[in-house]
Amino acid sequence: MGMTMAEKILARKAGLASVRPGQYVTARIDRFMSGDSSTSEMYTAFKEIGISRVWDPARVIAMTDHHSPARDVEAAERDVLKRKFVREFNIAHWYDVGRGGICHQILPENGHALPGMLIAGSDSHTTSYGAFNVAATPISMPESYLVVAKGEAWFRVPETIRFEVSGELSPRVMGKDVILKIAGDYGADFALYKSVEFVGSAVQKMGLSDRWAMACMGVEIGAKFAIFEADQKTFDFLRGRAREPFEPVRSDPDAVFEESYLLDVSSLPPQVACPHDVSNVRPASEVGRIPIDQGFIGSCVGGRLDDLEAAAGILRGKKISPGVRLIVIPASQEVFRDALRAGIVETLVEADAFVAGPTCGPCGSCHLGMLAAGERCIAASSRNFKGRMGSPEAEVYLGSPATVAASALTGYITDPREV
């Protein structure tokens, strides 16, 4: 009997010929992503426990992103501990302020996330790397200590849900709309501890940014892994970035899936998740003319070059609506530089957008754009939970970068095909 992508990777990393759903295995980790405050917490814990070394300093990737640059004294003091961890444990890959960006952007950019790998990370959106044919999953802090010290973790082999996505996305419809449609139709927990595979003709036509957004939000439907097949687009992106050989995986023709779904996106309209649940989704044209105070384009879901370009295409030569703040934050220094060279940043600034250097920004109440009570934001980020972006009395809607740009232009939630 054949295996799915997740099963193949777990079997390979566990040193087994094959695995089956429900089986428990101990697997070698290829990379550990130590994001933001987890690095400082790990440093403190290792000192208290007496751990003096990590399993492989070249395979622990550390960065500062959520509160970068430090937003207050507490964050600055955490940054000091992160830098101590990097120095004292000889961490080879450290991305400080101005040298990296958001964790889930900089790992693939810098060749740390390669097809066929098994990656664990301390941030919930570690599933992002699945866009590159990686089995990537978030783990809790206590388990993180074991992974960083020993280089292995135990897994229950997950069942796999397969989405065959057919057709082709219409102009101004993006990968974010696809994953919001799935969350709206099936719920925020229907894939709990499952591996989700995305395949099909529409996926093959998608750019990496769209796949990246979908994999990132795989965790928003409960997925343990959210995996795409590697193709020429994957290889082209990794050319010159990958520092070691890699071995992609595909599901076998006779692999067994717990469920298989067909989704034709040819007529899919832009989607919006309404407060305060990622699965509270409806077409943007059916939300109503809900006025907004702020738009946000950025985060590990919506801050890539294609995302900024989509927004610039809508805003070029225009001004955002009076009374609306539009915050745009590239996901990395590389994205920022490329957007500058392409004139995208100039277009956004001329439209009256506020453009900041790479950081998580208002996503997760980090900084740069908190909402006051009664305010409303539409964001290209990942979550719209109550209090996610400041006051618990504020409202956050989720949409694609195109939908956010169109809404900032009109002053109310807008289908981007209408502007």
Secondary structure, 3 states (H helix, E strand, C coil): CCCCHHHHHHHHHHCCCCCCCCCEEEEECCEEEEECHHHHHHHHHHHHHCCCCCCCCCCEEEECCCCCCCCCHHHHHHHHHHHHHHHHCCCCEEECCCCCECHHHHHHHCCCCCCCCEEEECCHHHHHHHHHCCEEEECCHHHHHHHHHHCEEEEECCCEEEEEEECCCCCCCCHHHHHHHHHHHHCCCCCCCCEEEEECHHHHHCCHHHHHHHHHHHHHHCCCEEEECCCHHHHHHHCCCCCCCCCCCCCCCCCCCCEEEEEECCCCCCEEECCCCCCCEEEHHHCCCCECCEEEECHHHHCCHHHHHHHHHHHCCCCCCCCCEEEECCCEHHHHHHHHHCCHHHHHHHCCCEECCCCCCCCCCCCCCCECCCCEEEECCCCCCCCCCECCCCEEEECCHHHHHHHHHHCECCCHHHC
